[in-house]
Amino acid sequence: MPERLLVVVKSGGAAAMPEWRAAFAAALPEAEVRMWGEPGIDPAAVTHALVWEPDAGVLASFPNLRLVISTGAGVDHVLADADYPRHVPLARMILPQTREGMAEFVGMSALMLMRDMRTIARQQAERHWRIPPDMPLARLTRVGVLGLGALGLHAARYLATLGFQTSGWSRSPKTIAGVTTSHGMAQLPAFLAECDILVNLLPQTADTVGLLDRARLSLLPQGASVLNVGRAAHVVTADLLALLDAGHLSTAMLDVFDTEPLPKDSPLWDHPRVVVTPHCASTPSRTDRAHRAATLIRLAEAGEPVPDLYEAARGY
């Protein structure tokens, strides 16, 4: 008989497990699926793990672990575990639905920021009727995408189809039809200076943490807006709020936060220039993610190349 696979899942808690088990039963019937921390699991029997924010040290307790899969596009939440077994391959969860959902969220958000919908929503709450003095157009609005990986590349292309003057910045050179590109730290200031709306889609690495501090955010044009759908650690929140309060920046739309759920006492909730969304930019269904995980597991078991693996040299 072929070896039985044992997949442990940490995502969504106990309430999500019936859905995970049903999805894996259809996509990977040869595997047993157990909940993270479930009593009676033999650590030596665990072969694969599908996780979000795994508890420190637990992955290292599985001696026969062959592949770890993040339930999201980022893996920083896994690597935050100092005891993570570095010899075990780590895969990111990137599906067509992830790219499509992110591109559509970024496009929607750019249009909302361009039209200052935050102010209009506030006026509704105040029952205040005020027609905007002008009508911004996408073809006159410069949107820059910081990070041109799998998600940033798709988002930049989508923004260009909406008519925005679209630019993109990445660590290494990229060529994208309809998008002006730049690369490297030397070209970052000029890129920022040409962004009416800055979209952050960088991966979290040692080089990108705190990248958007007061000095770099100040390079954005007067009245620019910021959309962060990358990682909270990229943006120094205190610096962002200071520039919003000073009027240098117009609006910030934030989908990622240092602590999630966002604490009820966070000043971001009530800030008049901040739009808070609950890390919902692009989250494929559990069924879609289980099917993708099954594909990655089968490729790994067959000795075939596994796509979207974390590469330590790149940092993502």
C-alpha positions as semicolon CSV with decimal commas, in nm:
position;residue;x (nm);y (nm);z (nm)
1;M;0,000;0,000;0,000
2;P;0,121;0,354;-0,071
3;E;0,229;0,559;0,230
4;R;-0,055;0,743;0,398
5;L;-0,016;1,120;0,394
6;L;-0,105;1,320;0,702
7;V;-0,180;1,690;0,654
8;V;-0,223;1,916;0,955
9;V;-0,419;2,237;0,898
10;K;-0,402;2,560;1,097
11;S;-0,635;2,813;0,942
12;G;-0,977;2,922;1,059
13;G;-0,987;2,713;1,374
14;A;-1,220;2,427;1,457
15;A;-1,516;2,588;1,282
16;A;-1,333;2,570;0,949
17;M;-1,224;2,207;0,973
18;P;-1,536;2,044;0,824
19;E;-1,489;2,258;0,513
20;W;-1,116;2,184;0,496
21;R;-1,177;1,809;0,537
22;A;-1,448;1,801;0,271
23;A;-1,232;1,994;0,026
24;F;-0,928;1,772;0,082
25;A;-1,144;1,457;0,059
26;A;-1,230;1,563;-0,296
27;A;-0,888;1,697;-0,394
28;L;-0,650;1,463;-0,211
29;P;-0,842;1,154;-0,094
30;E;-0,521;0,964;-0,016
31;A;-0,446;1,205;0,270
32;E;-0,569;1,216;0,626
33;V;-0,645;1,571;0,738
34;R;-0,617;1,671;1,102
35;M;-0,657;2,000;1,285
36;W;-0,350;2,172;1,423
37;G;-0,312;2,083;1,790
38;E;-0,570;1,806;1,775
39;P;-0,508;1,546;2,049
40;G;-0,370;1,210;1,945
41;I;-0,164;1,321;1,644
42;D;0,163;1,130;1,617
43;P;0,422;1,399;1,530
44;A;0,624;1,143;1,333
45;A;0,325;1,071;1,110
46;V;0,280;1,432;0,993
47;T;0,401;1,470;0,634
48;H;0,257;1,807;0,528
49;A;0,125;2,124;0,690
50;L;-0,110;2,394;0,560
51;V;-0,082;2,687;0,796
52;W;-0,139;3,050;0,885
53;E;0,060;3,191;1,178
54;P;0,178;2,854;1,314
55;D;0,269;2,840;1,682
56;A;0,642;2,869;1,738
57;G;0,829;2,542;1,755
58;V;0,547;2,314;1,645
59;L;0,658;2,262;1,285
60;A;1,002;2,165;1,413
61;S;0,837;1,889;1,620
62;F;0,733;1,699;1,306
63;P;1,046;1,497;1,214
64;N;0,908;1,368;0,883
65;L;0,759;1,692;0,756
66;R;0,813;1,720;0,378
67;L;0,635;2,040;0,274
68;V;0,480;2,342;0,445
69;I;0,222;2,550;0,258
70;S;0,111;2,897;0,362
71;T;-0,262;2,959;0,330
72;G;-0,176;3,306;0,198
73;A;0,059;3,463;-0,054
74;G;0,306;3,567;0,218
75;V;0,529;3,342;0,426
76;D;0,664;3,592;0,681
77;H;0,415;3,459;0,938
78;V;0,580;3,115;0,906
79;L;0,938;3,242;0,907
80;A;0,864;3,443;1,222
81;D;0,910;3,109;1,399
82;A;1,282;3,100;1,484
83;D;1,263;2,720;1,506
84;Y;1,112;2,670;1,162
85;P;1,293;2,370;1,004
86;R;1,477;2,549;0,722
87;H;1,541;2,226;0,531
88;V;1,165;2,180;0,471
89;P;1,037;2,349;0,152
90;L;0,790;2,630;0,211
91;A;0,532;2,717;-0,057
92;R;0,325;3,032;-0,101
93;M;-0,044;3,011;-0,184
94;I;-0,082;3,194;-0,514
95;L;-0,382;3,104;-0,727
96;P;-0,533;3,268;-1,035
97;Q;-0,816;3,374;-0,804
98;T;-0,561;3,545;-0,576
99;R;-0,418;3,748;-0,863
100;E;-0,762;3,835;-1,000
101;G;-0,905;3,928;-0,663
102;M;-0,608;4,146;-0,574
103;A;-0,609;4,324;-0,909
104;E;-0,981;4,399;-0,878
105;F;-0,944;4,521;-0,520
106;V;-0,653;4,747;-0,618
107;G;-0,848;4,880;-0,917
108;M;-1,157;4,949;-0,707
109;S;-0,948;5,114;-0,436
110;A;-0,758;5,333;-0,681
111;L;-1,087;5,459;-0,825
112;M;-1,225;5,521;-0,475
113;L;-0,913;5,712;-0,372
114;M;-0,913;5,911;-0,694
115;R;-1,277;6,014;-0,636
116;D;-1,223;6,070;-0,259
117;M;-1,502;5,834;-0,162
118;R;-1,389;5,847;0,202
119;T;-1,502;6,209;0,218
120;I;-1,829;6,132;0,041
121;A;-1,905;5,848;0,285
122;R;-1,834;6,080;0,577
123;Q;-2,064;6,345;0,428
124;Q;-2,341;6,086;0,407
125;A;-2,295;6,003;0,776
126;E;-2,319;6,375;0,851
127;R;-2,614;6,424;0,611
128;H;-2,411;6,689;0,437
129;W;-2,477;6,743;0,065
130;R;-2,169;6,871;-0,117
131;I;-2,094;6,816;-0,483
132;P;-1,717;6,773;-0,547
133;P;-1,566;7,075;-0,722
134;D;-1,400;6,868;-0,996
135;M;-1,411;6,524;-1,155
136;P;-1,077;6,340;-1,153
137;L;-1,013;6,099;-1,440
138;A;-0,804;5,783;-1,445
139;R;-0,610;5,893;-1,753
140;L;-0,491;6,199;-1,559
141;T;-0,404;6,007;-1,241
142;R;-0,064;5,850;-1,177
143;V;-0,072;5,520;-0,989
144;G;0,249;5,347;-0,886
145;V;0,273;4,982;-0,779
146;L;0,553;4,909;-0,536
147;G;0,648;4,545;-0,592
148;L;0,602;4,363;-0,921
149;G;0,582;4,002;-0,811
150;A;0,296;3,769;-0,898
151;L;0,033;3,997;-0,746
152;G;0,189;4,336;-0,823
153;L;0,245;4,249;-1,187
154;H;-0,119;4,152;-1,237
155;A;-0,242;4,458;-1,045
156;A;-0,027;4,695;-1,253
157;R;-0,162;4,550;-1,577
158;Y;-0,518;4,582;-1,448
159;L;-0,466;4,945;-1,347
160;A;-0,335;5,020;-1,694
161;T;-0,648;4,870;-1,853
162;L;-0,856;5,107;-1,635
163;G;-0,675;5,397;-1,799
164;F;-0,449;5,504;-1,514
165;Q;-0,101;5,633;-1,588
166;T;0,059;5,325;-1,435
167;S;0,414;5,278;-1,314
168;G;0,583;5,001;-1,120
169;W;0,894;4,958;-0,908
170;S;1,075;4,636;-0,826
171;R;1,410;4,524;-0,692
172;S;1,523;4,393;-1,030
173;P;1,432;4,512;-1,383
174;K;1,088;4,422;-1,521
175;T;0,924;4,496;-1,855
176;I;0,544;4,529;-1,862
177;A;0,342;4,645;-2,161
178;G;0,161;4,968;-2,083
179;V;0,345;5,020;-1,754
180;T;0,647;5,240;-1,692
181;T;0,894;5,048;-1,475
182;S;1,190;5,133;-1,257
183;H;1,404;4,926;-1,025
184;G;1,659;4,939;-0,747
185;M;1,690;5,171;-0,449
186;A;1,856;5,442;-0,656
187;Q;1,539;5,478;-0,869
188;L;1,291;5,458;-0,580
189;P;1,280;5,833;-0,498
190;A;1,195;5,930;-0,857
191;F;0,929;5,659;-0,868
192;L;0,764;5,784;-0,548
193;A;0,768;6,144;-0,668
194;E;0,546;6,048;-0,963
195;C;0,271;5,866;-0,767
196;D;-0,063;6,034;-0,705
197;I;-0,166;5,697;-0,559
198;L;0,093;5,457;-0,421
199;V;-0,001;5,088;-0,407
200;N;0,222;4,874;-0,185
201;L;0,243;4,508;-0,285
202;L;0,595;4,428;-0,169
203;P;0,682;4,100;-0,001
204;Q;0,801;4,127;0,358
205;T;1,176;4,083;0,379
206;A;1,455;4,224;0,593
207;D;1,506;4,491;0,326
208;T;1,141;4,599;0,300
209;V;1,043;4,626;0,668
210;G;0,996;4,995;0,747
211;L;1,070;5,096;0,388
212;L;0,783;5,345;0,378
213;D;0,894;5,576;0,657
214;R;0,846;5,952;0,687
215;A;1,138;6,031;0,457
216;R;1,013;5,815;0,170
217;L;0,642;5,890;0,218
218;S;0,732;6,259;0,207
219;L;0,863;6,206;-0,145
220;L;0,506;6,144;-0,263
221;P;0,341;6,450;-0,421
222;Q;0,132;6,682;-0,206
223;G;-0,216;6,530;-0,170
224;A;-0,112;6,177;-0,270
225;S;-0,288;5,868;-0,134
226;V;-0,148;5,537;-0,008
227;L;-0,301;5,192;-0,051
228;N;-0,131;4,920;0,155
229;V;-0,225;4,566;0,057
230;G;0,125;4,425;0,112
231;R;0,229;4,394;0,475
232;A;0,179;4,630;0,768
233;A;0,550;4,614;0,849
234;H;0,635;4,799;0,527
235;V;0,474;5,121;0,653
236;V;0,578;5,311;0,966
237;T;0,227;5,384;1,091
238;A;0,322;5,681;1,310
239;D;0,495;5,847;1,014
240;L;0,199;5,781;0,787
241;L;-0,044;5,935;1,038
242;A;0,182;6,236;1,087
243;L;0,184;6,308;0,713
244;L;-0,193;6,262;0,694
245;D;-0,243;6,501;0,985
246;A;-0,008;6,753;0,827
247;G;-0,208;6,740;0,503
248;H;0,083;6,622;0,291
249;L;-0,100;6,295;0,223
250;S;-0,470;6,293;0,140
251;T;-0,591;5,944;0,231
252;A;-0,458;5,605;0,336
253;M;-0,648;5,286;0,260
254;L;-0,512;5,003;0,474
255;D;-0,592;4,633;0,444
256;V;-0,307;4,494;0,658
257;F;-0,212;4,571;1,018
258;D;0,056;4,486;1,274
259;T;-0,210;4,325;1,494
260;E;-0,511;4,154;1,339
261;P;-0,796;4,186;1,407
262;L;-0,723;4,556;1,442
263;P;-0,763;4,643;1,814
264;K;-1,074;4,843;1,896
265;D;-0,863;5,119;2,053
266;S;-0,650;5,171;1,742
267;P;-0,654;5,534;1,624
268;L;-0,683;5,408;1,267
269;W;-1,053;5,324;1,311
270;D;-1,162;5,684;1,359
271;H;-0,902;5,875;1,164
272;P;-1,082;6,100;0,913
273;R;-0,826;6,029;0,640
274;V;-0,797;5,651;0,684
275;V;-1,005;5,373;0,528
276;V;-0,979;5,041;0,715
277;T;-1,057;4,712;0,541
278;P;-1,028;4,376;0,727
279;H;-0,744;4,206;0,535
280;C;-0,992;4,112;0,265
281;A;-0,819;4,227;-0,054
282;S;-0,782;3,877;-0,193
283;T;-0,874;3,561;-0,003
284;P;-0,960;3,256;-0,215
285;S;-1,212;3,008;-0,078
286;R;-1,097;2,718;0,139
287;T;-1,201;2,483;-0,139
288;D;-0,977;2,661;-0,389
289;R;-0,687;2,666;-0,145
290;A;-0,729;2,297;-0,060
291;H;-0,722;2,207;-0,429
292;R;-0,408;2,418;-0,478
293;A;-0,246;2,257;-0,173
294;A;-0,330;1,915;-0,313
295;T;-0,161;2,004;-0,641
296;L;0,153;2,123;-0,462
297;I;0,164;1,813;-0,242
298;R;0,127;1,580;-0,540
299;L;0,405;1,758;-0,728
300;A;0,635;1,735;-0,428
301;E;0,555;1,368;-0,375
302;A;0,630;1,294;-0,740
303;G;0,964;1,471;-0,720
304;E;0,847;1,741;-0,962
305;P;0,930;2,111;-0,928
306;V;0,693;2,285;-0,686
307;P;0,595;2,639;-0,794
308;D;0,593;2,944;-0,565
309;L;0,850;2,810;-0,321
310;Y;1,011;3,049;-0,077
311;E;1,370;3,128;-0,171
312;A;1,590;3,242;0,114
313;A;1,827;3,427;-0,120
314;R;1,541;3,648;-0,241
315;G;1,371;3,675;0,094
316;Y;1,032;3,563;-0,042
